[in-house]
Amino acid sequence: MTNPPRGGPVEPEPPLTSPSLDPVDWDAYRVEAHRLLDAVLDEIRDVAAGPAWRPLPDDIKAGFAAPLPQDGEPIAAVWAQCRDTVMPYGVGNRHPRFLGWVHGAGTVGGMLGELAAAGLNANLGGRDHAPVYLERQVVAWFRDLFGFPETAAGLLVTGTSTANLIGVTVARTAAAGPRVRQHGVAGLRLVGYASDQVHGCVAKAFDITGLGRDALRLIPTDRNFRIEIPALQAAIAADRRAGFQPFLVVGCAGTVNTGAIDPLPQLADLAAAEGLWFHVDGAFGGLVRLAPALAPLVAGIERADSLAFDFHKWLHVPYDAGGILVRDGALQVATFGGRAPYLAGADGGTAGGEPWFCDLGIDLSRGFRALKVWFTLKEHGARRLGAKIADNCRLAAYLAARVIAAPDLELAAPVPLNIVCLRYVAPDDARDGDALNAAIVVELQRRGLAVPSTTVLERRLAIRVNITNHRTQAADLDLLVRAIQAIGRELTGRAEGAPIGE
Ligand SMILES: *Cc1c(COP(=O)(O)O)cnc(C)c1O
């Protein structure tokens, strides 16, 4: 049926055959594509020679306010703008002296995996195609690495924030039954527990699931920033007395502040005794399972009911890629499964391939994240990736020793893994130490020398050096120490004017 013409002159219809969005001149396009790839490869090769961070100039910032383009331009022009206004102004996490927050450094092979995935343009929500089998293989590799049984399920997600949300959501189903999906959580008095060092995304998961942030009880930690088991037991007992229903305990395998690892076997025992779901946030720390000498640090992780972890941090898979594993795979399906008729599976044909990933998580349409993970693992192998993790921890110990030996630096926390929190101390200076250390960090970043971040430990600000970086060497940390000391002297008016450099 065609619509009857309305009043006014009738526009001629465009022809039903029109060019696709593919290149008109493939050969010319290929030349531009190779140029782009070469430029990106050169950049990564030469990354250490540039600054660790470069502030974005105001005129370039203003350029991002340009309106929606109505007409296209040649791909070479598009790339030229990206090359000039975006590529030089990344956050810096490819640089060997990017040591802030917990960022992976990326790999060239991972980038190629991403390129191939984009070329294939697969949708991993489900159905019967090779990418689904490849993602299942990646999930199985990590299921085995973490000592989960074959009945476990899992999938790749954007990152540990989403993985934790999935873990909390499955735990909710386990506690309240699948009917909670119909009735919601109103009227339930579910409460969960984690240490006061737990990542903020866990509280966000409580918020999103409707349990509310208050339902996540933050338990005090000991001098090593590990959860206090007696305090946890007391909190559970008090909640039960008050009529709440404890349902979940979250263990940290590597806290974001200091890399502290909760006593996972004790948490597993307690969860079993109390009938709680045991979820572990192993965003980066869980990956020490790949380093034989460090793996015992996270013993007990294999007892988790669910485990969240990232590929884009300590495995350096290009952003974004995280994973979730659930011991009882059926419960994960009971939490997220169920499809409308337009998504029905079939015994044969494209709509086969059960189980579908969309029944294990939030998204229906899903990208082929697994390919860049697969590329990374195939290219470097678990052994080498584990060795780089161990190297990072040895570098952290090296930095900690330098801090302890320096009269004007102090260690702000123990260093169990790869994170060193420290403070610059000016003994004869009345200045607020928090403001001084914050200013040192900004100066380090502004000058492109290094990018540590800050955190607050026991109400005092600390310079936080996180080493999840396969490019960082001891010399980078030597430079960092010298630069902190020099800028500290400068800001407290005791500068000797010595240039900071390599
Ligand atoms: C980074 C991190 C998260 C959040 O993970 P994303 O991948 O950034 O979503 C959660 N927990 C810990 C311990 C982390 O380090």
The ligand as a MOL file (V3000), in Angstrom:
LIG
                    3D

  0  0  0     0  0            999 V3000
M  V30 BEGIN CTAB
M  V30 COUNTS 15 15 0 0 0
M  V30 BEGIN ATOM
M  V30 1 C 38.2420 -0.6800 38.3760 0
M  V30 2 C 37.5660 -1.3650 39.4870 0
M  V30 3 C 36.1870 -1.5530 39.4750 0
M  V30 4 C 35.3220 -0.9900 38.3740 0
M  V30 5 O 35.6170 -1.6710 37.1930 0
M  V30 6 P 35.3770 -1.0030 35.7610 0
M  V30 7 O 36.0180 -1.9670 34.8370 0
M  V30 8 O 36.0850 0.3200 35.7990 0
M  V30 9 O 33.9290 -0.8640 35.5730 0
M  V30 10 C 35.6220 -2.2660 40.4950 0
M  V30 11 N 36.3700 -2.7510 41.4910 0
M  V30 12 C 37.7020 -2.5810 41.5490 0
M  V30 13 C 38.4720 -3.1700 42.6840 0
M  V30 14 C 38.3460 -1.8770 40.5450 0
M  V30 15 O 39.6710 -1.6890 40.5870 0
M  V30 END ATOM
M  V30 BEGIN BOND
M  V30 1 1 1 2
M  V30 2 1 2 3
M  V30 3 2 2 14
M  V30 4 1 3 4
M  V30 5 2 3 10
M  V30 6 1 4 5
M  V30 7 1 5 6
M  V30 8 2 6 7
M  V30 9 1 6 8
M  V30 10 1 6 9
M  V30 11 1 10 11
M  V30 12 2 11 12
M  V30 13 1 12 13
M  V30 14 1 12 14
M  V30 15 1 14 15
M  V30 END BOND
M  V30 END CTAB
M  END
